[in-house]
Amino acid sequence: MIKQILLWLMILTVFSGCFNERGISMRYYNNCEESYDSQGYYHKKCNDNIVDYADVKKIFTPANNEVSPKVW
């Protein structure tokens, strides 16, 4: 019983990240560098997250290019 409790505590501490706008990271606030270049284009460079919500959305979207056998 004690081993199971310790195992769960270790798992929870390893996966205890912060949920923010972009995903799950080790920090609540992203250290993003925002700037404009000389032509007026906006650039935003952020640190990598453990899990990005955009990556999760790609996994759960259906594939448009289905492979089907050709019928002659």
Secondary structure as UniProt FT lines:
FT   HELIX           2..14
FT   STRAND          18..19
FT   STRAND          23..25
FT   STRAND          33..36
FT   TURN            38..39
FT   STRAND          42..45
FT   STRAND          51..52
FT   HELIX           53..60
//
